[in-house]
Amino acid sequence: MNRQLPTRGMTLIELLLALTLGLLVTAAAWQGLRLGRQALASLEQQQQLQDQLRLSRDWLPRLLRQLDARTPVADGLPIVYGWDDAAYRNPGSARRFSDISSIRSGNRPAACGRITDSSCRNGSDILALRYHGADGPAGVGSDGGIMSCNGSVLGAGNEGYAFLYINRHSVTGEPQLSCAYLSASGQFTSTGLIPGVESLQLLYGLADGTSPAQITEWHTASELELPGDRAASEARWLRVRAIRIGLVLRSTINPAQTSLAQTVYPLGQAHATQHPADSGASLRLPADRRQRRLLQLQFHLGTT
């Protein structure tokens, strides 16, 4: 009679070793998946910021090129104006920039109310522009390619306005570069332009009377204002022949990304040192798991 040998099973130690190896393999696979997702999210943020930078570089020059700064417009009033650390409020029927009472330098902190983060309390400035429609190649009254900041054509003989400012998106709460324009009904209407713009900082270059093409001074909007003397203030604004713009652009939050608290200088650290009263010259940012980019642009207006 044949005897059957007993079947040998796994010992407890072998079972524990197999379980441990299985857990290690699973953990390694999960870690690889997590790192892959983090890398993908980081790439998406970088692409988002590149798109925002590209849009800013394309759109801002296009708008500013429409300014006819070669000679004062018929009424002799400034076509470039600005406010520091300001929140946009609809100017209503005011058409002369110095008549606008709803926007004031320094009114941004109060307008932010309980919002204490950099989506609102960022020291952002406001740039106001005034320009005219132009005749096209087909003759008087035809479209000359001048457009409002919402993309609508501004016909010859019509006057256009653009107020560039930073506000928070009503749904996401994210900061954005917005523009208020004069609609066909004669009302100022706002539209969002570039998402994720956290700070808009401005400097104005003044030319002297003998050489309009030579920029001799750079000032903030507050430095151009002479309280109580509107005529003298407007005379300074009429000398503006260059605009320097500093933007801070941020991505959405990446929960897996690490970041450190930092201070950024939209117009450079030298400007922040030279203009300590300019509240937006430096922007203190928390470790909020976002990527950021700085963009500086400079435009020279017509001088002949």
VMD Tcl script that draws the C-alpha trace (Angstrom):
set ca {
  {0.00 0.00 0.00}
  {1.39 3.42 -1.07}
  {1.78 6.11 1.57}
  {0.92 9.73 0.57}
  {3.31 12.37 1.87}
  {1.57 15.29 3.59}
  {1.36 18.50 1.47}
  {3.56 21.24 2.92}
  {1.82 24.70 3.18}
  {3.32 28.17 3.77}
  {4.64 28.90 7.15}
  {3.50 31.98 9.04}
  {6.83 33.68 8.39}
  {6.59 33.03 4.65}
  {3.04 34.37 4.61}
  {4.06 37.54 6.42}
  {6.98 38.04 4.03}
  {4.69 37.66 1.02}
  {2.20 40.14 2.46}
  {4.99 42.61 3.20}
  {6.38 42.37 -0.31}
  {2.91 42.83 -1.74}
  {2.34 45.94 0.36}
  {5.71 47.37 -0.69}
  {4.89 46.85 -4.36}
  {1.45 48.45 -3.90}
  {2.95 51.40 -2.01}
  {5.58 51.92 -4.72}
  {2.91 51.84 -7.41}
  {0.74 54.31 -5.50}
  {3.70 56.63 -4.92}
  {4.51 56.54 -8.62}
  {0.91 57.34 -9.49}
  {0.84 60.21 -6.97}
  {4.07 61.71 -8.30}
  {2.79 61.37 -11.84}
  {-0.40 63.22 -10.96}
  {1.60 65.95 -9.22}
  {3.84 66.36 -12.26}
  {0.80 66.55 -14.55}
  {-0.87 69.17 -12.32}
  {2.35 71.20 -12.26}
  {2.59 71.08 -16.06}
  {-1.03 72.18 -16.35}
  {-0.31 75.14 -14.06}
  {2.73 76.09 -16.13}
  {0.68 75.93 -19.33}
  {-2.06 78.02 -17.71}
  {0.45 80.71 -16.74}
  {2.02 80.66 -20.22}
  {-1.42 81.21 -21.75}
  {-2.06 84.13 -19.37}
  {1.33 85.67 -20.20}
  {0.75 85.27 -23.94}
  {-2.68 86.88 -23.69}
  {-1.28 89.80 -21.68}
  {1.54 90.38 -24.17}
  {-0.87 90.31 -27.10}
  {-3.81 92.24 -25.72}
  {-2.26 95.13 -23.78}
  {-0.09 96.44 -26.66}
  {-3.05 96.19 -29.02}
  {-5.17 98.39 -26.75}
  {-2.45 100.97 -26.05}
  {-1.51 101.29 -29.72}
  {-4.95 102.78 -30.29}
  {-4.10 105.85 -28.24}
  {-3.64 108.97 -30.33}
  {-1.12 110.69 -28.09}
  {0.62 112.58 -30.87}
  {-1.49 115.70 -30.22}
  {-4.05 116.47 -27.52}
  {-7.60 115.63 -28.51}
  {-9.90 118.51 -29.44}
  {-10.93 119.29 -25.85}
  {-7.32 119.43 -24.65}
  {-7.94 117.00 -21.77}
  {-5.76 114.02 -20.81}
  {-6.25 110.76 -22.66}
  {-4.24 108.83 -20.05}
  {-5.09 108.90 -16.35}
  {-4.66 106.68 -13.32}
  {-5.17 105.95 -9.65}
  {-2.96 104.08 -7.16}
  {-4.14 101.24 -4.89}
  {-7.66 101.79 -6.17}
  {-10.83 99.74 -6.63}
  {-12.96 100.42 -9.70}
  {-16.37 101.95 -9.16}
  {-18.61 102.84 -12.12}
  {-18.02 106.52 -12.97}
  {-21.59 106.96 -14.17}
  {-21.98 109.89 -16.52}
  {-18.54 111.42 -15.83}
  {-16.45 111.68 -18.99}
  {-13.66 113.95 -17.75}
  {-11.29 111.81 -15.72}
  {-10.74 114.48 -13.08}
  {-14.53 114.67 -12.56}
  {-14.73 111.04 -11.44}
  {-15.43 110.87 -7.71}
  {-16.22 107.14 -7.43}
  {-12.55 106.16 -7.93}
  {-9.86 107.50 -5.62}
  {-6.27 106.59 -4.96}
  {-6.13 104.50 -1.79}
  {-9.78 103.36 -1.82}
  {-8.95 99.68 -2.46}
  {-8.44 98.50 1.17}
  {-11.83 99.83 2.26}
  {-13.49 98.36 -0.84}
  {-12.07 94.91 -0.01}
  {-13.96 94.84 3.28}
  {-13.50 91.48 4.99}
  {-11.41 90.04 2.16}
  {-7.90 90.13 3.59}
  {-5.94 88.00 1.13}
  {-4.08 89.04 -2.02}
  {-7.04 88.35 -4.29}
  {-8.21 91.85 -3.34}
  {-5.71 93.51 -0.99}
  {-2.92 93.67 -3.53}
  {-2.31 97.40 -3.99}
  {-3.41 97.25 -7.63}
  {-3.70 100.45 -9.66}
  {-6.21 101.57 -12.30}
  {-5.33 102.81 -15.79}
  {-7.87 104.92 -17.68}
  {-7.57 105.53 -21.44}
  {-9.50 107.66 -23.91}
  {-9.25 107.23 -27.67}
  {-11.17 107.81 -30.90}
  {-12.55 105.69 -33.69}
  {-10.71 106.00 -37.00}
  {-11.51 106.05 -40.70}
  {-10.53 102.96 -42.61}
  {-9.11 102.61 -46.12}
  {-12.62 102.87 -47.62}
  {-12.82 106.51 -46.60}
  {-14.50 108.77 -44.07}
  {-16.70 106.91 -41.60}
  {-15.41 103.44 -42.43}
  {-13.94 101.09 -39.84}
  {-10.30 101.86 -39.10}
  {-9.75 98.85 -36.87}
  {-10.18 100.68 -33.57}
  {-11.91 98.48 -31.01}
  {-13.28 98.75 -27.49}
  {-11.79 96.44 -24.90}
  {-14.76 94.08 -25.31}
  {-13.84 93.56 -28.97}
  {-16.57 95.72 -30.52}
  {-15.62 98.11 -33.33}
  {-15.41 101.79 -32.48}
  {-16.60 103.71 -35.52}
  {-15.02 106.88 -36.82}
  {-16.03 109.96 -34.86}
  {-16.91 107.97 -31.74}
  {-15.03 108.24 -28.47}
  {-13.93 105.15 -26.55}
  {-12.92 104.66 -22.92}
  {-11.11 101.84 -21.19}
  {-10.60 101.43 -17.45}
  {-8.14 98.61 -16.68}
  {-8.34 97.28 -13.15}
  {-8.13 94.17 -10.94}
  {-11.23 92.67 -9.35}
  {-12.36 89.29 -8.02}
  {-14.39 86.91 -10.17}
  {-17.93 86.78 -8.79}
  {-18.02 82.95 -8.81}
  {-14.47 81.68 -8.24}
  {-13.17 84.55 -6.13}
  {-9.98 84.54 -8.20}
  {-8.44 87.89 -9.19}
  {-8.62 88.93 -12.83}
  {-7.71 91.81 -15.10}
  {-10.95 93.48 -16.14}
  {-11.89 96.37 -18.37}
  {-14.77 98.83 -18.24}
  {-15.78 100.29 -21.59}
  {-18.41 102.70 -22.85}
  {-21.19 100.65 -24.40}
  {-23.40 101.71 -27.32}
  {-26.05 102.82 -24.82}
  {-23.59 105.27 -23.24}
  {-23.17 103.23 -20.05}
  {-19.90 101.94 -18.61}
  {-19.92 98.13 -18.75}
  {-17.30 95.78 -17.30}
  {-15.89 92.58 -18.73}
  {-13.23 90.15 -17.50}
  {-10.16 89.90 -19.72}
  {-7.32 87.85 -18.25}
  {-7.82 85.43 -15.33}
  {-5.32 85.04 -12.54}
  {-3.88 88.58 -12.64}
  {-3.14 89.32 -9.00}
  {-1.53 92.75 -9.27}
  {-1.49 95.62 -11.76}
  {1.15 98.27 -11.12}
  {1.70 101.39 -13.20}
  {4.30 104.09 -13.74}
  {3.95 107.05 -16.08}
  {6.81 108.53 -18.08}
  {6.78 112.30 -18.62}
  {8.53 114.12 -21.42}
  {9.79 117.67 -21.27}
  {8.57 120.41 -23.57}
  {11.70 120.63 -25.71}
  {12.04 116.92 -26.54}
  {8.68 115.10 -26.41}
  {10.29 111.79 -27.32}
  {12.68 111.91 -24.35}
  {11.28 110.52 -21.09}
  {12.79 112.55 -18.27}
  {10.69 111.48 -15.26}
  {8.77 108.44 -14.03}
  {5.94 108.89 -11.54}
  {3.09 107.03 -9.89}
  {-0.44 108.35 -10.38}
  {-0.49 109.85 -6.89}
  {2.70 111.78 -7.62}
  {1.09 113.38 -10.69}
  {-1.87 114.68 -8.72}
  {-1.79 118.17 -7.21}
  {-4.69 118.26 -4.70}
  {-6.87 121.30 -5.19}
  {-5.34 122.25 -8.53}
  {-7.11 120.34 -11.28}
  {-5.63 122.37 -14.14}
  {-2.06 121.74 -12.98}
  {-2.76 118.03 -12.46}
  {-4.25 117.67 -15.94}
  {-1.25 119.53 -17.40}
  {0.99 116.85 -15.88}
  {-1.14 114.04 -17.28}
  {-0.92 115.65 -20.73}
  {2.87 115.23 -20.55}
  {2.63 111.43 -20.19}
  {4.37 109.82 -23.15}
  {5.16 106.37 -21.75}
  {3.50 103.79 -19.53}
  {5.28 101.06 -17.61}
  {3.14 98.12 -16.52}
  {3.93 95.40 -13.98}
  {1.71 92.33 -13.65}
  {1.71 89.44 -11.19}
  {-0.04 86.37 -12.60}
  {-0.91 83.33 -10.52}
  {-2.10 79.81 -11.20}
  {-4.91 77.95 -9.47}
  {-4.12 76.05 -6.29}
  {-2.32 72.73 -6.68}
  {-3.01 70.78 -3.45}
  {0.09 68.64 -3.94}
  {2.49 71.51 -4.61}
  {4.68 73.01 -1.91}
  {5.52 76.70 -1.82}
  {7.11 79.23 0.48}
  {5.90 82.64 1.58}
  {7.48 85.29 -0.61}
  {7.54 88.97 -1.49}
  {7.32 89.92 -5.18}
  {8.03 93.27 -6.81}
  {5.82 93.88 -9.88}
  {7.94 96.82 -11.09}
  {11.23 95.63 -9.65}
  {12.83 95.88 -6.22}
  {14.56 99.15 -7.12}
  {11.18 100.82 -7.67}
  {9.91 99.50 -4.31}
  {12.97 100.98 -2.61}
  {12.64 104.34 -4.35}
  {8.86 104.62 -3.83}
  {8.16 103.39 -0.28}
  {4.78 105.15 -0.29}
  {3.58 103.06 -3.25}
  {1.57 100.35 -1.47}
  {1.60 98.00 -4.46}
  {5.33 98.22 -5.13}
  {5.82 95.03 -3.11}
  {3.33 92.23 -2.59}
  {3.66 89.81 0.32}
  {2.32 86.37 -0.62}
  {1.61 83.36 1.61}
  {2.66 79.77 1.00}
  {-0.55 79.07 -0.91}
  {0.60 76.26 -3.27}
  {0.45 78.39 -6.41}
  {2.89 79.14 -9.19}
  {3.43 82.78 -10.16}
  {5.01 84.78 -12.98}
  {5.95 88.44 -13.26}
  {5.48 90.41 -16.47}
  {6.82 93.90 -17.12}
  {5.86 95.88 -20.22}
  {6.69 99.40 -21.37}
  {4.90 101.42 -24.04}
  {5.94 104.68 -25.66}
  {3.08 106.75 -26.96}
  {3.13 108.82 -30.14}
  {5.13 112.03 -29.93}
  {4.86 113.69 -33.33}
}
mol new
graphics top color blue
foreach p $ca { graphics top sphere $p radius 0.5 }
foreach p [lrange $ca 0 end-1] q [lrange $ca 1 end] { graphics top cylinder $p $q radius 0.2 }
display resetview
